[in-house]
Structures are given as structure tokens and as C-alpha cells.
């Protein structure tokens, strides 16, 4: 059985130093490079901590709970769980996931049960970016909201930079030479809608192009998608920013009906990079990828930093991503999303 003494001998430090690192008490006391080496050697040697004994010493279970409305049952946002799990594992925590189906009674029951098991904190995640009121059952618990914002503005949170999505998508179309850019939006019930619209308008304004009402459309894909797509083309749009990949089919279908070629006659940038849909579009769709994995990872790192009272910002540097995550010192963070280039935007001449 591997002991702390074995790790100390391997790394050339004292047993006390190893103990501080493996019990999460190294912040400000042990050099970061030494702490990393201790954790690395502990993993290489196969050292395992007795969680019950550690819990008695530290009054922590090293478990965090993830409460979700639906993400645990959808491939679409399930990467939030993967990101949170990877971050939790990196710091020796176990992630426990509960899907509530937006059932308030079930949510209260499950949170209460997890608190009885002594979880150290909670991630409260939703399937799409929205403003929510935290349930009373989370009162007094360390909590971070993921892909959601606290209605009271008190709980730390992480979500996509919706304004940046609108700005970056529009700038991409401007860079391709588009001058009449439409926004194929959604009903304003989603907080992403006005923010993406504002980013779109800001990019146009910066380029010296006045936004036109007939080019900024509200689209309900179940009611007026085809009609709105026709309106966009009638208005002479040569570039289209779609709120999400689901709405893109109306643009592709209308372009085909008119004998226009996506990526040549008209350019399209969407949001989601939803793989299950992307395979149906030809030419392949350039889309801004929502940072589900990064939100889960950042949220778990933020939560653990709150639980342990130490800065874990270095952990963000280990994530290979084109998205830009905020520092963990931020309480209400937004992640700058990456554009996944494919074939639906024409090459600038």
C-alpha cells in the first residue's frame, strides 16, 4: 500500500508537505510547482485517500452535487456534466448528478437528500441560458449556477457571452464582404435573444451600417420559419446570422428554392454547432459552438475554490479549448465562444 512517506521520498519533500498538498491545504504555503509534482507522483504511485478518514479530519465529503432540469438526459448540453466531472476529478472530488425534469418537489427532495449525505456544494445547471431563482433547499450551501443566472444576482454563475456571440457572428459575415446582414432570431422569452441582437447591432454600428428592422427578425420555428426566411431573401440579405442551428434549415430550403448557393451567393453563420444537426446541412455549416464543457469545468473549479477557500485559476490553463474562460475571481462569468469554420461563409475576395 502506497503511503505519504513513499510520495515524500519520491518527490524529495517532507511527509508534512505531502499531507498539506493531498489534503488541499497547500495554497499560499507550498510552491505550485511542488504541489503539482506531489499530485503527479501520488497518481503515478497509485496513492488513494481514505475518503471517510479524510472527511472526519476535514469535515468535508469531497462530493459535489449537480442539479439539472434536463441536461443529464440530453446529448445537447450533457457536456456540462463531462466538464464538471473532469474538474471535480482533478481535485479529488466525486460529482453526483441528479436530473429533476423541472419538477420542484423532486428537486427539493433530491437536494435535501444530497445535503444529508454531506455534499460540500452544488452546481445548479439548466439546459439553456436563463434567469432562475435558486430553490430554498440550497439556502446556506456553496452553489454555482451553470448556463443560468440568479434572479437575485447573489449566486456566482457562468454562461455564454451572448452579446459576444452576436458581435462575433456578425463580424465574421462582415469580414466575408457581406453588407446586408440579417439576424434570424427567436422570440424574446430567451435571455440570449436580446443580447445576441445587441451584439449584432453593435457590430453593424461599428462597421458604419445602420440596422434595418426588416433584416432583424423574430422567428418561431414552429409557426413562421419558412415565411421569415422568404422575408430575409426578399430584403436582399447577403449574409445571415441565425440564432441557432435549428432555424438554419429554413434558410437553406429557401435558398435552394430560389436557386441560390449557400457559401457563395449568401453566407450563413449559426450558433450551437450541434453535431446531430450539422450532418444534414450541405454545404457544412459554420457555427459558433456553445461552451458547454467549459461552463461545466469552470463552474466546478469555481465551486471547489469556494469550498476550499483557495485560488484554482491555474486549473483553467489545462483545458484545451478555443473558447475564452474568465478568471475564477469573477463571480458572474461569461465565456467567449469559438467559431467553428466550415463551408457556409464565402471566401472574401
C-alpha positions in Angstrom: 0.0 0.0 0.0 1.4 3.4 -1.0 1.8 5.9 1.8 2.5 9.6 2.0 6.1 8.7 3.1 6.6 6.9 -0.2 5.4 10.0 -2.1 7.7 12.2 0.0 10.7 10.1 -0.8 9.9 10.1 -4.5 9.5 13.9 -4.7 12.2 14.9 -2.2 9.9 16.8 0.2 8.7 16.2 3.7 5.7 14.0 4.6 4.1 17.1 6.1 4.3 18.8 2.7 2.7 15.8 1.0 0.0 15.8 3.6 -0.8 19.5 3.1 -0.9 19.1 -0.7 -3.1 16.0 -0.7 -5.5 17.4 1.8 -5.9 20.7 -0.2 -4.0 22.9 2.3 -1.1 23.9 0.1 -2.4 27.3 -1.1 0.0 30.0 -0.1 2.2 27.5 1.8 3.6 25.2 -0.9 5.1 26.3 -4.2 2.6 25.5 -7.1 5.2 23.5 -9.0 6.0 21.4 -5.9 2.3 20.8 -5.3 1.8 19.7 -8.9 4.7 17.3 -8.7 3.3 15.8 -5.4 -0.1 15.2 -7.0 1.5 13.8 -10.1 3.6 11.3 -8.1 0.6 10.4 -6.0 -1.2 9.4 -9.1 1.7 7.6 -10.7 2.3 5.6 -7.5 -1.4 4.8 -7.1 -1.9 6.5 -3.8 -5.5 6.6 -2.6 -7.0 8.7 0.2 -9.5 7.0 2.6 -12.5 9.3 2.0 -14.1 8.5 5.3 -11.0 9.3 7.3 -10.3 12.4 5.3 -13.9 13.5 5.8 -13.6 13.2 9.6 -10.4 15.2 9.5 -11.5 18.0 7.2 -15.3 18.0 7.8 -15.7 17.6 4.0 -17.1 14.8 2.0 -15.3 15.8 -1.2 -18.5 15.3 -3.1 -20.3 17.9 -5.1 -23.8 17.7 -6.5 -25.0 18.8 -9.9 -28.7 19.5 -10.0 -30.1 19.9 -13.5 -33.5 20.4 -15.1 -32.8 18.2 -18.2 -29.2 18.3 -19.2 -28.5 14.9 -17.8 -30.9 13.4 -20.4 -29.8 15.3 -23.4 -26.7 14.9 -25.6 -27.0 18.6 -26.4 -25.9 20.1 -23.1 -24.6 16.9 -21.5 -21.0 18.1 -22.0 -21.7 20.4 -19.0 -21.6 17.2 -16.9 -18.4 16.0 -18.6 -16.6 19.3 -17.9 -17.8 19.4 -14.3 -16.7 15.8 -13.8 -13.3 16.3 -15.2 -12.7 19.3 -12.9 -14.0 17.5 -9.9 -11.8 14.5 -10.5 -8.8 16.8 -10.9 -9.2 18.0 -7.4 -10.2 14.7 -5.8 -14.0 15.3 -5.7 -16.8 13.0 -6.7 -19.6 14.5 -8.8 -23.1 13.3 -8.1 -25.7 14.2 -10.8 -29.5 14.5 -10.3 -31.9 15.2 -13.1 -35.2 16.8 -11.9 -37.2 17.2 -15.1 -38.0 20.7 -13.7 -40.2 19.1 -11.0 -39.9 21.4 -8.0 -41.0 18.7 -5.5 -38.4 16.2 -6.8 -35.8 18.9 -6.9 -36.4 19.7 -3.2 -36.4 16.1 -2.2 -33.1 15.3 -4.0 -31.3 18.4 -2.8 -32.3 17.6 0.8 -31.1 14.0 0.4 -27.7 15.1 -1.0 -27.3 17.5 1.9 -27.9 14.7 4.3 -25.1 12.8 2.6 -22.9 15.8 3.3 -22.1 17.1 -0.2 -19.8 20.1 0.0 -21.6 22.2 -2.6 -23.8 22.3 -5.6 -23.8 23.2 -9.3 -27.2 24.3 -10.4 -27.4 23.8 -14.2 -30.0 24.4 -16.8 -30.4 23.2 -20.4 -30.4 26.7 -21.9 -29.2 30.1 -20.6 -31.9 31.6 -18.4 -32.6 33.6 -15.3 -33.7 31.4 -12.4 -34.4 31.7 -8.7 -32.5 29.2 -6.6 -34.6 26.8 -4.7 -34.9 27.3 -0.9 -33.3 23.9 -0.3 -30.0 25.4 -1.4 -30.0 28.1 1.2 -26.7 28.2 3.1 -25.0 25.9 0.5 -22.0 26.8 -1.6 -23.6 27.0 -5.1 -22.6 28.0 -8.6 -25.2 28.4 -11.4 -24.2 26.9 -14.8 -25.8 28.2 -18.0 -28.1 30.3 -15.8 -28.2 33.5 -13.9 -29.5 34.1 -10.4 -32.6 36.3 -10.4 -31.3 38.0 -7.2 -27.8 38.4 -8.6 -26.2 36.9 -5.5 -25.2 33.4 -6.6 -22.0 33.0 -8.7 -22.7 31.9 -12.2 -21.2 31.1 -15.6 -22.8 31.3 -19.0 -22.0 32.0 -22.7 -21.1 35.6 -23.7 -24.4 36.1 -25.6 -23.5 39.6 -26.7 -20.2 38.4 -27.9 -21.9 35.7 -29.9 -23.9 38.3 -31.8 -20.9 40.5 -32.4 -18.5 37.8 -33.5 -21.0 36.2 -35.8 -21.8 39.5 -37.5 -18.1 40.4 -37.7 -17.4 37.1 -39.4 -20.0 37.9 -42.1 -18.6 41.4 -42.4 -15.1 40.0 -42.9 -16.6 37.9 -45.8 -17.7 41.0 -47.5 -21.4 40.9 -46.6 -23.1 44.3 -46.4 -26.7 43.4 -45.9 -26.7 41.1 -42.9 -29.9 39.7 -41.4 -30.5 38.4 -37.9 -32.7 35.3 -37.9 -33.6 35.4 -34.3 -36.1 33.9 -31.8 -38.9 35.1 -29.5 -37.6 37.3 -26.7 -38.5 34.8 -24.0 -34.9 33.6 -24.0 -32.3 35.9 -22.5 -30.0 35.1 -25.3 -32.2 36.8 -27.9 -31.9 40.4 -26.9 -28.2 40.0 -26.0 -27.3 38.4 -29.4 -29.4 41.1 -31.1 -27.5 43.8 -29.3 -24.2 42.3 -30.3 -25.3 42.1 -33.9 -26.4 45.7 -33.9 -23.1 46.8 -32.2 -21.0 45.1 -34.9 -23.1 46.7 -37.7 -22.8 50.1 -36.0 -19.0 49.8 -35.7 -18.9 49.0 -39.4 -20.9 52.1 -40.2 -24.0 50.1 -41.3 -27.4 51.1 -40.0 -29.5 48.2 -38.7 -32.8 47.7 -40.6 -35.9 46.3 -38.9 -36.8 44.2 -41.8 -33.4 42.4 -41.5 -33.7 41.7 -37.8 -36.5 39.1 -37.5 -38.2 37.2 -34.7 -38.6 33.6 -35.8 -40.7 30.9 -34.2 -39.6 27.7 -36.0 -42.9 26.0 -35.3 -45.0 28.8 -36.8 -43.4 31.2 -39.3 -39.9 29.9 -40.1 -40.4 29.5 -43.8 -42.2 32.8 -44.2 -39.5 34.6 -42.3 -36.8 33.0 -44.4 -38.6 34.3 -47.5 -38.7 37.8 -46.0 -34.9 37.7 -45.4 -34.2 36.9 -49.0 -36.8 39.5 -50.3 -34.9 42.1 -48.3 -31.7 41.3 -50.2 -29.7 39.8 -47.4 -26.3 38.5 -48.5 -25.3 37.3 -45.0 -27.5 35.7 -42.3 -26.7 35.3 -38.6 -29.1 32.5 -37.3 -30.0 32.3 -33.6 -29.4 28.6 -33.6 -28.8 25.6 -35.9 -32.4 24.5 -35.8 -33.5 27.6 -37.7 -30.9 27.2 -40.4 -33.0 24.7 -42.3 -35.4 27.4 -43.3 -32.6 29.5 -44.8 -31.1 26.5 -46.7 -34.5 25.5 -48.0 -35.4 29.0 -49.2 -32.0 29.5 -50.8 -32.4 26.2 -52.7 -35.9 27.2 -53.8 -34.5 30.4 -55.2 -31.6 28.8 -56.9 -29.1 30.5 -54.6 -25.9 28.8 -53.2 -25.1 28.9 -49.5 -21.4 29.9 -49.1 -21.4 31.6 -52.5 -24.4 33.8 -53.1 -25.3 34.1 -49.4 -23.2 33.4 -46.3 -24.6 31.9 -43.1 -23.3 31.8 -39.5 -25.3 30.0 -36.8 -25.0 29.1 -33.1 -24.7 25.7 -31.4 -22.5 23.5 -33.7 -25.0 20.8 -32.8 -23.4 17.7 -34.3 -26.7 15.8 -34.7 -28.0 18.6 -37.0 -24.7 19.7 -38.6 -24.5 16.5 -40.7 -27.7 17.3 -42.5 -26.5 20.6 -43.9 -24.8 20.9 -47.3 -22.6 22.9 -47.5 -21.4 22.3 -44.0 -22.5 24.9 -41.5 -20.1 27.4 -39.9 -21.4 27.8 -36.4 -20.4 29.3 -33.1 -20.0 26.5 -30.5 -21.7 27.0 -27.2 -19.2 26.3 -24.4 -21.0 23.5 -22.5 -17.8 21.6 -21.5 -16.1 24.8 -20.5 -19.1 26.0 -18.4 -19.2 22.7 -16.5 -15.4 22.8 -15.9 -15.3 26.5 -14.9 -18.4 26.0 -12.6 -16.8 23.1 -10.8 -13.5 24.9 -10.4 -15.3 27.9 -9.0 -17.3 25.8 -6.6 -14.3 24.0 -5.3 -12.4 27.2 -4.9 -15.3 28.5 -2.8 -15.4 25.3 -0.7 -11.6 25.2 -0.1 -11.1 29.0 0.1 -8.2 28.9 -2.4 -7.4 30.1 -5.9 -7.6 27.4 -8.5 -7.2 29.6 -11.6 -4.2 27.6 -12.8 -6.6 24.7 -13.5 -8.2 26.6 -16.3 -4.9 26.6 -18.2 -5.1 22.8 -18.6 -8.3 22.9 -20.7 -7.6 22.7 -24.5 -10.2 25.0 -26.0 -10.7 27.9 -28.4 -13.2 29.4 -26.0 -12.0 32.0 -23.6 -12.9 31.4 -19.9 -12.9 34.2 -17.3 -10.7 34.2 -14.3 -12.1 32.4 -11.2 -12.1 35.6 -9.3 -15.1 36.7 -11.3 -18.4 35.9 -9.7 -20.7 36.3 -12.7 -18.6 35.0 -15.7 -19.3 34.8 -19.4 -17.3 32.6 -21.8 -16.2 33.9 -25.2 -17.3 31.3 -27.7 -15.3 29.9 -30.6 -16.4 30.0 -34.2 -16.2 26.6 -35.9 -15.3 27.3 -39.5 -16.8 25.1 -42.2 -18.3 25.9 -45.6 -21.3 28.2 -45.3 -19.4 31.5 -45.4 -18.0 32.6 -48.7 -14.3 33.4 -49.0 -13.6 37.1 -49.0 -12.3 38.3 -52.4 
